[in-house]
Amino acid sequence: MAGIGTAVRESPPEVLPRRRWLVVALAALTGFLLTVAWSAAFVDSTIGDNVADTLLGHDAKATPISGVAAGVVFAFVSGLAGTFTACNIAAFGAVAPMLGTTGGRWARLRASLAPLGLLAAGMVPVAAVYGALVGVIGTRMPQFDTAQAQAGTLNGRAVQSLVVFGVIGLAMLYLGLAALGLVPDPFRRRPAARTVFLGVLIGGFLVGRPFPLFRQLFRDAAESGNPLYGAAAFVLQSVGNIAVMAVLFLLLGTLAGGPLRRWLTAKPSRTAAITAATLIAAGVFTFLYWDVRLLAGRGVLPWYPIAPWVG
């Protein structure tokens, strides 16, 4: 009977960390503690709104989007402003494979660009297709609804977020466990496909995203009735979401030489442990925050621990 023991044999012992369950426990605890401490009001408003207002030069929420050109600019800027929202924490699971590249600086730069291209190959089609659908039928979709749900109930927007982010969180958790050899890895012989799949998950953020500035873009694309505008705006929103992280990844991949690079490449198990830990932490955070904490916040579940400063 196939089980955990069979899954472990899929990877050579030397590429797997010895204390795999310790990695799982610490990463899962990190993801849980982030859900307890995460303040959506601070990240969405204090950081997100201020960044958007500064880059646009006006109150992003209070100023209507006037025309396609303004919408395109708003899409990218609002994506940048949403870099550190609760959705995007999951994207950090892509950083570890970029750190262990050997060779000169230009070789490391090229090696870092390749995963980013694969990430985009998964992300862009999802964002484009969803944006086009919004341009055609968006006014009848749950995300267009602005009505607030009564206590103890969920509106269509909340259900959509719960389902989408629940699936994304569980998928990332599974990939993290697979990186440790604890479950079968569907991408064991196809690492490029794994990166593309991570891009698909990141593109899926838009399908469930409740970020206020994104909802503003969503309503504008839906009311336009233009699928091309919807597709372009949503792709730019996704690109803006990962732009800061992409730059950080490139810098790490290019400049992470010396002791850090030697430490990572000395034992392949270290890269596996970091990859697994980031994916597990991101998956646990995404599932608990968007499913369990969301249900508790709406009064469907009785309680979820929240830090005092969250409110």
Salt bridges, closest charged atoms under 4 A:
GLU10 OE1 - ARG188 NE 3.86
ASP49 OD2 - LYS61 NZ 2.93
ASP185 OD2 - ARG194 NH2 2.49
